[in-house]
Amino acid sequence: QGGEGRDEPATGATPARETRAPFRFDYERFRRSLRHPVRGGQRGEDPETRARRMKIKEMMKFAWDNYKQYALGKNELRPLTKNGHIGNMFGGLRGATVIDALDTLYIMELEEEFQEAKKWVEKSFDLNVNGEASLFEVNIRYIGGLLATYYLTGEEVFKNKALELGEKLLPAFNTPTGIPRGVINLGRQDTRSLFSPCSGMSWSWGWASAGSSILAEFGTLHLEFLHLSELSGNPVFAEKASNSPAWFLSRVEKPQGLYPNFLSPVTGNWVQHHVSIGGLGDSFYEYLIKSWLMSDKKDSEAKKMYDDALEAIEKHLVRKSAGGLTYIAEWRGGILEHKMGHLACFSGGMIALGAEHAGEERRQRHMDLAAEITNTCHESYARSDTKLGPEAFRFDAGSEAMATRLSERYYILRPEVVESYMYLWRLTHNPKYRQWGWEVVKALEKYCRVEAGFSGIRDVYSTPPMHDNMQQSFFLAETLKYLYLLFCEDDVLSLDDWVFNTEAHPLPVNHTNFKA
Ligand code: DMJ
């Protein structure tokens, strides 16, 4: 045999040189695998539905045009002072509103505006930044928005930016348990200097007890990271998001089957027994059921974790008020706090989505629960003077679905209630959900629309409202997108083909493997 010195190996041996073709994601094949055209193909709706959808499209154009005019390149628009807001969540990244708006502009067929946003990404979106970013926020808004826009359009720039940014997030997983910390420095690791001493390093939020990581943060990476691996052919993203966070939790002991919101990334132990399906916990549960759906119903571990978690929630947190409203309470070391945050209102949609695929015995019960929670969230809107809902509402001291504290009366253009309307509409076709969505449109127009965009308000129980001077990027990513989809036919971003990440960016269900 004597192969030494030969250029080519003997047949069957490992090649001396790398001869494998570079990985290429087959976009055309992916598009052919979709069961419905992304922007839908069905027609025949009534004129009123169409007119309402067009109204929402006009609101999106108004929100975008004002952002573009006064704040392009900043993260958010300040619509009263007509300038931009940068904030401190994105570690020097800019253009959060551009990235969050891209797929909504595309779906609404706002072609010119989509091109404006794309041009900004091509020419001005700079990833060479150095600053402290929220791993969670960068993932759900930037990575989610870029991935979704790539899948919708096939334009390479969005994929490339998503992959580049994804790599910058990887050092956050370098902890003893593999559970990432909440804050990461986005600077390059090889450029440590006096000016950027922490590049690539991560740490926990100062406010999180005992250096803990937050359930809703480390548990809300899986959908995006799986797609980063799918598109790059590099398994590292999927491994980081699968081996550690949520899946690690399937083996950790849970009080009464509930998941507390704070966990040490060093020891893997719970740090505090606060459980909530709203803030700090919310999208962890959402990503369990959506991981299963996105895997084309193959990820049975995620499904089991979701089923078990929901069972514990039903048993220990779901309660009915004296007035007959169903709500999901919070839990502090065994004591119930009879409060629901606006954020928790996404759960109506999530539970409906899961119910669709639940066993015979649970299906109707979960569908009823989803409808009851969505009804309660609608009540929190209906009982306010502005017909918009407060940040949190309570069921104690004679209060029913209303904020009892001054600090909980604000509304910052959040999407969770209309998100649930959209899912409930798609899954039941009960016209009340479109009616309720239209009430929100009217309230947004009346109380949140100002001369140069849309603004949150400080007190939903007071008219005329005081504005907070902030047009949140998720208003364009989520609130307007869910409202628009509520008045679309079901085949626009069909639930057969897409799962929405927690910022409403659509990611495709993995019907097959698209390696070219
Ligand atoms: C969004 O950024 C996401 O929906 C997140 O999961 C929770 N909060 C906001 C909107 O309220």
Residues whose N, C-alpha, C, O or C-beta is under 5 A from the ligand:
A	BS01	DMJ	S283 R414 P415 F474 T502 E503
